[in-house]
């Protein structure tokens, strides 16, 4: 994704927010696990995993991403409990 811009105007002031949209995390389920991918340009983000979305204890995802073209790919195997993944920028 490219840059993001938003503008809000009131009778007295105008506010503008400029920035870059966060990278996407793609999830493709398969019979032996799931394939996760995200833009290779997201070098300042790390892939994390937790067993709950509201967890305060997110951990680095296991495995090493494989760069392929302009994306990073990581295959994860099913776990006995739910797993949630996110890209995190410190």
C-alpha positions as CSV (number, residue, x, y, z in Angstrom):
1,X,0.0,0.0,0.0
2,X,1.1,3.5,-0.6
3,X,0.8,6.6,1.6
4,X,-2.3,7.4,3.5
5,X,-3.8,10.9,4.0
6,X,-6.8,12.1,6.0
7,X,-8.2,15.6,6.4
8,X,-10.7,16.9,8.9
9,X,-12.1,20.4,8.7
10,X,-14.2,22.4,11.2
11,X,-15.3,26.0,11.0
12,X,-12.2,27.1,13.0
13,X,-9.4,24.7,12.0
14,X,-8.2,22.1,9.5
15,X,-6.3,19.0,10.7
16,X,-4.3,16.7,8.3
17,X,-2.9,13.3,9.1
18,X,-0.3,12.0,6.7
19,X,1.5,8.7,7.0
20,X,2.1,5.2,5.6
21,X,-0.4,2.4,5.9
22,X,0.8,-0.6,7.9
23,X,1.8,-3.7,5.9
24,X,-0.7,-6.5,5.4
25,X,-0.4,-10.0,6.8
26,X,-1.8,-12.7,4.4
27,X,-3.1,-16.0,5.7
28,X,-3.7,-19.0,3.4
29,X,-4.9,-22.2,5.1
30,X,-3.7,-25.5,3.8
31,X,-4.0,-29.2,4.7
32,X,-0.7,-29.3,6.6
33,X,-0.7,-25.8,8.1
34,X,-1.0,-22.3,7.0
35,X,1.1,-20.0,4.8
36,X,1.7,-16.5,6.1
37,X,3.1,-13.8,3.9
38,X,3.8,-10.0,4.2
39,X,5.8,-7.4,2.2
40,X,9.5,-7.8,2.3
41,X,9.7,-4.0,2.5
42,X,8.3,-4.2,6.1
43,X,11.8,-4.6,7.5
44,X,10.9,-2.7,10.7
45,X,8.1,-5.1,11.6
46,X,8.3,-8.5,13.3
47,X,5.9,-11.4,13.1
48,X,4.5,-12.3,16.5
49,X,2.2,-15.0,17.9
50,X,-0.1,-15.3,20.9
51,X,-2.9,-17.7,22.1
52,X,-5.3,-14.8,22.7
53,X,-6.0,-11.6,20.7
54,X,-6.0,-9.6,23.9
55,X,-2.8,-11.1,25.2
56,X,-0.1,-8.9,26.6
57,X,2.4,-11.7,26.1
58,X,3.0,-11.8,22.3
59,X,6.1,-13.8,21.3
60,X,8.2,-13.9,18.2
61,X,6.7,-16.4,15.8
62,X,8.7,-19.6,15.4
63,X,10.5,-20.3,12.2
64,X,12.5,-18.2,9.8
65,X,10.7,-16.3,7.0
66,X,11.8,-17.2,3.5
67,X,12.1,-14.1,1.2
68,X,10.6,-14.8,-2.2
69,X,10.5,-11.8,-4.6
70,X,8.9,-8.9,-2.8
71,X,7.3,-11.0,0.1
72,X,8.4,-12.9,3.1
73,X,6.8,-16.4,3.5
74,X,6.5,-18.5,6.6
75,X,4.6,-21.8,6.9
76,X,3.2,-22.6,10.3
77,X,1.9,-26.0,11.5
78,X,-1.4,-26.4,13.3
79,X,-1.3,-26.1,17.1
80,X,-3.6,-27.8,19.7
81,X,-4.8,-24.4,20.9
82,X,-5.8,-21.3,18.9
83,X,-2.9,-19.1,17.6
84,X,-3.1,-15.5,16.6
85,X,-0.5,-13.7,14.4
86,X,0.3,-10.1,13.9
87,X,3.0,-7.9,12.4
88,X,4.4,-5.7,15.2
89,X,6.4,-2.5,14.9
90,X,8.2,-1.6,18.1
